[in-house]
Amino acid sequence: MAQADGPDRALQGQEHLTTTSEQGRFCVARCTCGWRGPARRARSQARTDAEGHAVGA
């Protein structure tokens, strides 16, 4: 049986580490898994998006 290669195999068991970054007037949450949240004007909302992703992942 062939082994699965690609992103799914590489990310199994990997912890989701989120960060936020500013892009002009907006703040965006990102994760080490490749997930990216919507651009938000409020940093607090971007952090909430990141927390929600980490919990739901």
N, C-alpha and C positions, 0 to 999 in steps of 0.2 A: 504494500500500500504506500502511495506517495505521501510525503509530508507536505503540509500546507505552508506556503511561503507568503510573504507580503505583510501588509500592515496589521492584520488581525493576529497573526502569529507573533509578530514582534511586540505587540502591546499587551499580550496576555499576562496578567499579574502585575502590570506596571501601575504604579500609583499615579493618580491624576493630580498634577501640580499646576495650579492656576495662578495667573498674574493679571494685572491690569496695566494698560499703557495708554498714554494720551496721544490722540491724533487730532491736532488742531483744537477745536472747541469740544471734542468728543472724547470719551473714554471707552476702551474696548477691553473685554475680558478674554483671555486666551488660556488654552490648556496644552500641556505637553503631548496630549493625544492627537492634537490637530484641531480640536474644537475651537470655534471663535464665536463669541456672543455678539449681539447687535451693538451698534454704536449708541452710546448713551451720553446725554449732557451731564447727568449727575454721576459722580464717581461712586457714590453709595449704591446706586442701582447697578452699575457694572460689577461691583463687589458682590452684590446679592445674586446676580446672574452666575458669577463664578462659583459661589457657594452652592447654588442649586445644581450646577453641573457636577461638581465634585461629589455631592451627596447622591445624585441620581445615576452616576456612572457605574 
